[in-house]
Structure formats: structure tokens, C-alpha cells
Amino acid sequence: MLHPNFVIAGVIIIVAGKISYLLDTINGKAKPNKISYGLWAIASLIAFAAEISQGVGIHALLTFSVGFGPLVIFCASFLNKKAHWKISNFDIGCGALSLIGLFLWWFTKVGNIAIAFSIAADVLAALPTIIKSYRFPHTENPFAYIGDAIGAGITLLTVTNWNFATMGFPIYIFIINSIVAFLIYNG
């Protein structure tokens, strides 16, 4: 196991990937799906709050960084008209289901249930970007997803308290971002 402070190194890698995506968004090269990015921000920041309430500690920095980065990118996507991605009915449906998951979290107010619903909401928010990465990989920047996967992997290597509150979101972040990065590179 790595020392828990290595989580900070993982967060730095995540931030570097997000900066790369942010710059591509501002320059119109990357076209983030606003539904995915907006809901990723909300779901991850809710999961971060739930992790804090569950006493996760420094490992929650991963969840914060994968929530704050999409929030900044979501806001930046409105700065450049070239960064626009057309929202489909499927995107809206996934977004609505994601919001239902967040509502269920709010209704239960239980830390582990909040994390589970945040993961479910995040998966639903990710579906439009997964499909977009497969069909239009040139509209994405793989470095943000690779950074998230590496950051999650480092975080997992620092965990000594193996429970859902500590492991759930990092495992999910590692898997989902690995999938998106793979699709972008192989598209």
C-alpha cells in the first residue's frame, strides 16, 4: 500500500488532465456533452459530501477533483460556440434518470446509499459521453479520462480501510474513465 498522501499525486494528475480538456474546450477542439459534465459535477460533489460524512478522509479528494473539474469544464463549454455538442433525447433521458438518482440520495440521507445513488447517477450521466466517445472520438480529449483513471488507481493503492464508502467511488471512476479513454483511442 502507498502512503495516503499519494492521493494528492493522483489529484494532481487528474487536474492536469482536466486542464488539458478545459483548454481544448475553450479552443473548440473538445465538445463536452453538457448533460454528462453538469451531472458528473453534481453527482461527484454529492458523493464527496457523503464520503466526508462517512469519515473517508483524504481519499475523498479524488471524488472532489472528479466533480470540480467537470463543473469548470461545464461552465467553459458555454464560452466557445465551437465547443457545442447537440443534446439528443437519449441524453435528456439519461440526465432525467440521473437526477432521479440524486433525488433518491437526498431522500435517504444515508452516506453509503448517497454514494451508491451518486454512482448510479454518474453512470447514467456517463452514457451519452460513452456513446459520443465511440461514435465521435475526435470530439473528446482522452487525457482527462486517463488522468481520472490514473488518479483513481493511485487512490485505490492508498486505501487501508476497505469498505464501500472508501472504495466505491474510486473503483467506479477507474472503470468508467478507462472505458471512455479506450473508446477515444480506438475510435
C-alpha positions in Angstrom: 0.0 0.0 0.0 1.1 3.5 -0.8 1.0 6.2 1.8 -2.3 8.0 1.9 -0.7 11.3 0.8 -0.2 9.8 -2.6 -3.8 10.6 -3.2 -2.6 14.2 -3.7 -0.3 13.0 -6.6 -3.4 11.3 -8.1 -5.4 14.6 -7.8 -2.5 16.5 -9.5 -2.7 14.1 -12.4 -6.5 14.5 -12.6 -6.1 18.3 -12.5 -3.5 18.1 -15.3 -6.0 16.1 -17.5 -8.8 18.4 -16.7 -6.7 21.5 -17.6 -5.9 19.8 -21.0 -9.6 19.2 -21.6 -10.6 22.7 -20.4 -8.1 24.3 -22.9 -9.5 22.1 -25.7 -13.0 23.1 -24.7 -12.2 26.8 -24.7 -10.4 26.4 -28.1 -13.4 24.4 -29.5 -11.4 21.2 -30.1 -13.3 19.2 -27.4 -17.1 19.3 -27.3 -18.2 18.1 -23.9 -21.7 16.8 -23.5 -23.2 19.4 -21.2 -25.6 16.9 -19.6 -22.7 14.5 -18.8 -20.4 17.2 -17.5 -23.1 19.0 -15.5 -24.4 15.9 -13.8 -20.9 14.5 -13.2 -20.2 17.6 -11.3 -23.3 17.4 -9.2 -23.1 13.6 -8.6 -19.4 13.7 -7.7 -19.7 16.6 -5.4 -22.7 15.0 -3.6 -20.6 11.8 -3.3 -17.8 13.9 -1.9 -20.1 15.3 0.8 -21.3 11.8 1.6 -17.8 10.5 1.8 -16.9 13.3 4.2 -19.9 12.4 6.3 -18.8 8.8 6.3 -15.3 9.8 7.5 -13.5 8.8 4.3 -10.8 11.4 4.9 -8.0 12.2 2.3 -9.3 9.7 -0.1 -12.4 11.9 -0.7 -10.1 14.3 -2.6 -10.4 12.1 -5.6 -14.1 12.4 -5.6 -13.9 16.2 -5.1 -11.5 16.5 -8.0 -13.6 14.4 -10.4 -16.6 16.7 -9.5 -14.9 20.1 -9.5 -13.2 19.5 -12.9 -16.4 18.7 -14.8 -18.0 21.8 -13.1 -15.3 24.1 -14.6 -15.5 22.3 -18.0 -19.3 22.6 -18.0 -19.1 26.3 -17.4 -16.3 26.7 -20.0 -18.4 24.9 -22.6 -20.6 28.0 -22.8 -17.6 30.2 -23.7 -17.0 28.9 -27.2 -19.8 28.1 -29.6 -17.4 25.6 -31.3 -17.5 23.6 -28.1 -21.2 22.9 -28.5 -22.4 19.3 -28.6 -26.0 18.7 -29.8 -28.1 17.2 -27.0 -30.3 14.3 -28.0 -33.5 12.9 -26.4 -31.3 10.0 -25.2 -29.0 12.5 -23.4 -32.0 14.2 -21.8 -33.4 10.8 -20.7 -30.1 9.8 -19.1 -30.0 13.2 -17.4 -33.5 12.8 -16.1 -32.8 9.3 -14.7 -29.5 10.7 -13.2 -31.5 13.5 -11.5 -33.9 10.9 -10.1 -30.9 9.0 -8.6 -29.7 12.3 -7.0 -33.2 12.9 -5.6 -33.2 9.4 -4.1 -29.9 10.2 -2.4 -31.4 13.4 -1.0 -34.5 11.4 0.2 -32.5 8.8 2.0 -29.7 11.0 3.5 -27.7 7.9 4.4 -24.0 8.2 3.5 -23.4 4.8 1.8 -26.8 5.0 0.0 -25.9 8.5 -1.1 -22.6 7.2 -2.6 -24.4 4.3 -4.3 -27.0 6.7 -5.8 -24.3 9.1 -6.8 -22.5 6.3 -8.7 -25.8 5.3 -10.3 -26.5 8.9 -11.3 -22.9 9.2 -12.6 -23.2 6.1 -14.7 -26.4 7.4 -16.3 -24.7 10.8 -16.9 -21.8 9.0 -18.5 -23.8 7.0 -21.1 -24.1 10.0 -23.5 -20.4 10.6 -23.4 -19.6 6.9 -23.7 -21.7 6.7 -26.9 -20.2 10.0 -28.1 -16.7 8.7 -27.5 -17.4 5.6 -29.5 -19.1 7.4 -32.4 -17.2 10.7 -32.5 -13.9 10.2 -30.6 -12.3 13.3 -32.3 -14.7 15.5 -30.2 -13.1 14.3 -27.0 -9.7 14.7 -25.2 -8.5 11.4 -23.8 -6.1 13.0 -21.3 -8.9 14.0 -18.8 -10.2 10.4 -18.7 -6.7 8.9 -18.5 -5.9 11.3 -15.7 -9.1 10.4 -13.8 -8.3 6.6 -14.2 -4.7 7.1 -13.0 -5.8 9.2 -10.1 -8.4 6.7 -9.1 -5.9 3.9 -9.4 -3.4 5.7 -7.2 -6.2 6.4 -4.6 -7.1 2.7 -4.6 -3.5 1.8 -3.9 -3.5 4.0 -0.8 -6.7 2.6 0.8 -6.2 0.6 4.0 -9.8 0.7 5.2 -11.6 -1.5 2.6 -15.2 -0.5 2.7 -17.8 0.8 0.3 -17.5 4.4 1.5 -13.8 4.4 0.8 -13.6 2.1 -2.3 -17.0 2.6 -4.2 -16.4 5.8 -6.0 -12.7 5.3 -6.8 -13.4 1.9 -8.3 -16.2 3.3 -10.4 -14.1 6.3 -11.5 -11.3 3.9 -12.5 -13.6 1.7 -14.6 -15.7 4.3 -16.3 -12.8 6.6 -17.3 -10.8 3.6 -18.6 -13.7 2.7 -20.8 -14.0 6.2 -22.2 -10.3 6.6 -22.8 -10.2 3.2 -24.5 -13.1 4.2 -26.8 -11.5 7.5 -27.7 -8.1 5.9 -28.6 -9.7 3.0 -30.5 -12.4 5.1 -32.3 
